[in-house]
Structure formats: structure tokens, C-alpha cells
Amino acid sequence: MSKFLNDNLPLLLFWLFLGLFAGLVYAVEVLGLDASMTLLSPERARSLHISQMLYGFFPLILSLLPFALFEKEGVLSQNGLKHLARYFVVWNVFLLFMSMALLFGNIRGLPFYDFPYQLNFLLAFSGLFYLLALLDALKRYEKRPLWVNVSLLAVIAAPIALVVLMNPQYGQVEKTLVGPHGDNTLGMSFALIPIYYLLIKLSAPKAFTPRFHWLWIAPLAGYVTSLIIRNFFHTLSYHEEWFFQYLTLLYLPLLWIWLRDAGIRFKINPYLILSIAAFIFVDIEGNILFIPELRALIHRNDLVVGHAHIAMGLGVAFMALSIAYHLLPSLFKRLYATLWTFLIGLMALSLSFAGLIEAGLIGGSIEPFLILRAIFGVLIVVLVAKILYDRLIIPINTPLKIYHLIGFLGDALGGLALLIAGGWLFGLLGFTFTGTYEYVVFAFVMGTGIIHWFGLHEDEDRLASLSAIIRLLISSTFAALYMAGILDELALLIAFYDGLYAMIYFLGLRK
């Protein structure tokens, strides 16, 4: 599993970086940055940030949890890893289509499911390969453990539930914007408990047998009761919601007992310890914020945003990173866990003070705290960039590798910059920008850059030749369009750049 994660990590970290960068752009836009001439307008940047956090790096890493346990128990096979690789391919295709849809404004206006409904079928399709990988491991058990059967049931039900619940006509997605809150919190919290159990089982240095099951059975019974009342009798009153909300406090002693029984300490898996600490903090804070007098003041302001950043940016994020640490401890260092916690904590604190000011509980201006939020966001992006750099260190020891590196930086990253901010850059340079075919050109530029990326790793001469041929085709086409008077001087510039870079290879570097 370590090799599997290491091989897939560059793309996964790219999605994480993209999501964090979009969040940073949104944080700066709140302070007055005008990004209307780019694809990262405030609503799009916020949507891309939230969607990548919910569907990108973290859920993909979390999906490795059963297979890390299979490896620990000796039932993981190469055939299962092949199915898992196909699952990753389809999910990454979904993330690409989702990101493009959101960047071009195809959003639904929903807080957690903002991408087009049709893309859910890609997620469901990826689940089929995940199921095949799971079944391959299951047949190797003489007697299947309970957690394995529960995982199998969840994987079978998930694609069907996804397509049904996300449907804009008869699904439940839009209904989460209004209505009961306390019992929904109870249900979402309960969904994390079996994952924590498996994480503890994975990280435990000794045999672990869970105890005190009534501490999770009681909240589950409460959640089922709340659903029956809400769907068949009446809308939950505030005090009924409050009662179900407070049932989440039973999870706190349960997680402490499980950690103690498993013998897990900070040095064994710091990310898991910090994730559970964040869960405990968010649970207690959430129940305090549910007090009617407080909730009326702070609901939907920056204090709640800070609360959500602790829940997602530490609680759920570190659930995933605890798996990454278990598989690749030399890359996801304990120092990074401490720094990430420190920065997210300071960001949440800044947002909390801004929320208290917005609620009128303390005096002052919120702008300094929003500036601090953006600064801490920059540092988190830098931290992720450092992890990505550590993973991507490649010896650049031949002229062809230098050629590929320059091509990758210029085309893949340059093409991404053009995709996001092409309208603004073209206006700045005085070129005409129609906002149509240019985006297709930018996509081709990024594709050429990705060829150079692969050339950095293997078969450098053949891939350099392929990229040079593509560049000559592009160069000749743009030159012809310029000479025919169809395109302006920008076409001539593109033709010159691509033609020159191709000839550098053919005349000087070709073996």
C-alpha cells in the first residue's frame, strides 16, 4: 500500500493544493480583491475550495483505510490493487470534470454538493471498481470480521444512495439547507465513529477489542428516533433537536477509552490523536453554540466558519492524514502535523474573533482578523507545497531533463495560470480575448506540459520527440492563421515559441 499511495500522491497533492489555493483566493477576495476577470470569482473560488476539500485528496486517502487493514491482516493482493488503481483513475477523472465545471460557473448553489448532478454517475462508476477490489480481499478471509462485512455493505449501498440522494428533483440534498440541525449533526458525527474505530485498529501497536458499545448505540438509536419523528410525525422542535445534539457527547468518552485500550500515543500516530482532539473540541463547541441565545447571534457568521475549519481542516483532514502517516511516515512528518494544527487553529481563532465582532459580543473591526485568516491560509498552502516538493524531488542530471523541466513549468503550470486568469492576462497585454477557443488552447498547452512531466520520469527522448512534434503542428497552424489574417499577433507569438522550443530539441538535444 505504501508504494500504491506514493505512486498516486503527486496528483492527489495537486488536488489538495488546488483546493487550498482556491480557498486562499476567496479569503483575499473577501478583503476586496477583484477577480471578476478570472475563473476564480468569489462564488466559484469558494465552491471549488469546499468541493475539493470534500471530494478530493481527503476522501481518496480515507478510501485506502480498508486496504491498509487488509495489508496488515495479510489478505491484500496485486489483483485487488489493480482494481483499486482503476477506482482511483475514475475518481480523478471526476475531480477533473468537477473542477472544470465549477471554474466555468456550472454550480448548483449548494453548500456541500455544488457540482453538476450528472457527475455523480462517475462517482458511482468508480465505486464498482472499489467494490471489486474489496471483494478480492474478502475471498481471502476464512472467516470475515464484522468490520469487513459492514464495509462491504457500505460500498454496495453508496453508489445507489449517491445517485438517489443527489437528484435535484427527488433527492435530499436541497433539503439539507433548511430544517432540523441538531439531529443532522448527530447523524454526521455517528458516521465518523466507525471510521475512527478502523483508524484505531490500523494504528494500534497491540491487539484491540472495542468496549462500551452502548456509548455509540445510544446516539444511533437517538438518530433513528429523530428520523422517525421528523418524517412521520412532526417537525422537530428546538428542544428536541437540542436533545439529539447533546447525544453526541457520548462519543467523547468512547473515543478516549478506545485510544487507551489500543495503546496509541502521539508518537505512534500524531495525526490520529490530533484528529480525535479536534473532534472532541468541535463536539463540545458545537453543543455550546447550540444554546438558543448564542445560536441566534452567531449562526452563519464567521464563528461558524471557524468551527467548520476545525471540523474539516483538522478533524476529517487528519483522519485521512493518519492513514498517509501510517503508510508514508517519512513524508508526512510529525512536525508537519504540529504545524498544520497550529496554523488551522490560528485561522479558526481569527475567524472566531471576527464572528464575535459580527455578533456584537465584542467591539472592533473584523478586517484585521480576515487578513490574519488569509496569512495563515498562505502558510498552509506553503506547507502543502513543501510536502509536494519533498515527494517530487527528481534528479535533473541531463540536458533532456532540463528541457523537460522547462517545458513542464512553462506549459503545464503556465497553461493552468492561463486557464484561470487568461482573461485578465490577455487584457493586461493588450490581446483580444473571446473566452471561447482560448480555453481549448490552454488545455492543449497543459497537455503538452504533462508530456514533459512524464519525460522527467522515464523515456525522456521519445517523450521529448512527441512533445516537439505536437509543438510543430501547433506552431504551423497558428502561423497559418496569422498569415491568413484570421488571428492577431498573439498567434504569431505562439507559433514562434512552440516552433523554437521544438527546434531546440530536434537540432540540439535529439539523440
Residue pairs with C-beta under 8 A, 6 or more apart in sequence:
1 64
1 67
1 68
1 71
1 76
1 327
2 327
2 328
4 64
4 81
4 84
4 85
5 61
5 64
5 324
5 327
5 328
6 328
6 331
6 391
8 60
8 85
8 88
9 328
9 331
9 391
10 388
10 391
10 392
11 92
12 56
12 57
12 60
12 61
13 57
13 384
13 387
13 388
13 391
14 388
15 52
15 56
15 57
15 60
15 92
15 95
16 52
16 56
16 57
16 58
16 384
17 381
17 384
17 385
17 388
18 48
18 52
18 56
18 99
19 48
19 49
19 51
19 52
19 53
19 56
19 57
20 49
20 52
20 377
20 380
20 381
20 384
21 381
22 40
22 45
22 46
22 48
22 49
22 52
23 45
23 46
23 49
23 53
23 377
24 374
24 377
24 378
24 381
25 33
25 35
25 40
25 45
26 40
26 42
26 45
26 46
26 49
27 370
27 373
27 374
27 377
28 374
29 35
29 40
29 41
29 42
29 45
30 42
30 370
31 367
31 370
31 371
31 374
35 41
35 42
35 45
37 421
37 423
37 424
37 427
38 420
38 421
38 423
38 424
39 103
39 104
39 419
39 420
39 421
40 48
40 103
40 420
40 421
41 105
43 107
44 102
44 103
44 105
44 107
47 102
47 107
47 114
48 99
48 102
48 103
50 111
50 112
50 114
51 98
51 99
51 102
51 114
51 115
52 95
52 99
53 312
53 313
53 317
54 112
54 312
55 94
55 95
55 98
55 115
56 95
57 320
58 316
58 317
58 319
58 320
59 320
60 88
60 91
61 320
61 321
61 323
61 324
62 195
62 319
62 320
62 323
63 87
63 130
64 84
64 323
64 327
65 195
65 198
65 199
65 202
65 323
66 134
66 137
66 148
66 151
66 198
67 76
67 80
67 81
67 84
67 133
67 137
68 202
68 323
68 326
68 327
69 147
69 198
69 201
69 202
70 76
70 80
70 137
72 202
75 137
75 138
75 140
75 141
76 137
77 136
77 137
77 140
79 136
80 133
80 134
80 136
80 137
81 133
83 129
83 130
83 132
83 133
83 136
84 129
84 130
84 133
86 129
87 126
87 127
87 129
87 130
87 133
90 122
90 125
90 126
90 129
91 122
91 123
91 126
93 122
94 119
94 122
94 123
94 126
97 119
97 122
98 115
98 119
101 107
101 115
101 116
101 119
102 114
102 115
103 419
103 420
106 115
106 116
107 114
107 115
108 114
108 115
108 116
108 117
108 168
110 173
110 174
110 177
111 176
111 177
112 176
113 166
113 173
117 166
117 167
117 168
120 162
120 163
120 166
121 163
123 159
123 162
124 159
124 160
124 162
124 163
125 159
127 155
127 158
127 159
127 162
128 159
130 155
131 152
131 155
131 156
134 151
134 152
134 155
135 152
138 144
138 148
138 152
141 148
147 194
147 197
147 198
147 201
150 194
164 170
164 171
165 171
165 172
165 173
166 173
167 173
168 174
176 184
179 230
179 235
180 226
180 230
180 235
180 236
180 241
181 241
181 245
181 290
182 236
182 240
182 241
182 242
182 243
182 244
182 245
182 290
183 222
183 223
183 226
183 227
183 230
183 236
183 241
183 244
183 245
185 245
185 248
185 286
186 219
186 222
186 223
186 226
186 244
186 245
186 247
186 248
187 223
189 219
189 248
189 251
189 283
190 216
190 219
190 220
190 223
190 251
192 279
192 315
192 316
192 319
193 216
193 251
193 254
193 255
195 319
196 255
196 258
196 275
196 276
196 279
196 319
197 210
197 258
199 272
199 275
199 319
199 322
199 323
200 208
200 258
200 259
200 262
200 264
200 272
201 208
201 262
202 323
202 326
203 262
203 264
203 268
203 269
203 272
203 322
203 326
204 262
204 263
204 264
205 262
205 263
205 264
205 268
206 262
206 263
208 258
208 261
208 262
209 261
210 258
210 261
211 257
211 258
211 261
212 253
212 254
212 257
215 250
215 251
215 253
215 254
215 257
216 250
216 251
216 254
218 247
218 250
219 247
219 248
219 250
219 251
222 243
222 244
222 247
223 244
223 247
225 244
226 236
226 240
226 244
229 236
229 240
230 236
236 244
238 292
241 290
242 290
245 286
245 287
245 290
246 287
248 283
248 286
248 287
249 283
249 284
249 287
251 279
251 283
252 280
252 283
252 284
255 276
255 279
255 280
259 273
259 276
264 272
264 273
265 273
266 273
266 334
267 334
269 322
269 325
269 326
270 325
270 334
270 337
270 338
271 318
271 319
271 321
271 322
271 324
271 325
271 332
271 337
272 318
272 319
272 322
272 325
274 314
274 318
274 337
274 341
275 314
275 315
275 316
275 317
275 318
275 319
275 321
275 322
278 310
278 311
278 314
278 315
278 318
279 311
279 315
281 310
282 307
282 310
282 311
282 315
285 307
285 310
286 307
288 294
289 295
289 298
289 303
289 304
289 307
297 359
297 360
297 361
298 304
298 355
298 356
298 358
298 359
301 354
301 355
301 358
301 359
302 351
302 352
302 354
302 355
302 358
302 366
302 369
302 370
303 351
303 352
303 354
303 355
303 356
303 358
303 359
304 355
305 351
305 355
306 347
306 348
306 349
306 350
306 351
306 352
306 354
306 355
307 348
307 352
309 344
309 347
309 348
309 351
310 344
310 345
310 348
313 344
313 347
313 348
314 340
314 341
314 344
314 345
317 340
318 337
318 340
321 332
321 337
321 340
324 331
324 332
325 332
325 337
331 387
331 390
331 391
332 387
336 383
336 386
336 387
339 383
340 380
340 383
343 376
343 379
343 380
343 383
344 376
344 380
346 372
346 376
347 372
347 373
347 376
347 377
347 380
350 369
350 370
350 372
350 373
350 376
351 369
351 373
353 362
353 364
353 369
354 366
354 369
354 370
354 373
356 362
357 363
357 364
357 365
357 366
357 369
358 366
394 401
394 456
394 457
395 401
396 402
396 405
396 456
398 460
399 509
400 455
400 460
400 461
400 464
400 509
401 455
401 456
401 460
403 452
403 464
403 504
403 505
403 509
404 452
404 453
404 455
404 456
404 460
404 463
404 464
405 452
405 456
407 448
407 449
407 451
407 452
407 455
407 467
407 501
408 449
408 450
408 452
408 453
408 456
409 449
410 449
411 445
411 446
411 448
411 449
411 452
412 446
412 448
412 449
412 450
412 452
412 453
413 449
414 445
414 449
415 442
415 443
415 444
415 445
415 446
415 448
415 449
416 446
417 425
418 425
418 438
418 442
418 445
419 439
419 442
419 443
419 446
422 433
422 438
422 439
422 442
423 433
423 435
426 432
426 433
426 438
426 490
427 433
431 488
431 489
431 490
432 488
432 490
441 494
444 474
448 467
448 470
448 471
448 474
451 463
451 466
451 467
451 470
452 463
452 464
452 467
454 463
455 463
455 464
455 467
461 510
461 511
464 505
464 509
464 510
465 505
465 510
467 502
467 505
468 501
468 502
468 503
468 505
468 506
469 502
471 498
471 499
471 501
471 502
472 498
472 499
472 502
474 494
474 495
474 498
475 494
475 495
475 496
475 497
475 498
475 499
475 502
476 495
476 499
478 487
478 491
478 492
478 494
478 495
478 498
479 491
479 492
479 495
479 499
481 487
481 491
482 488
482 489
482 491
482 492
482 495
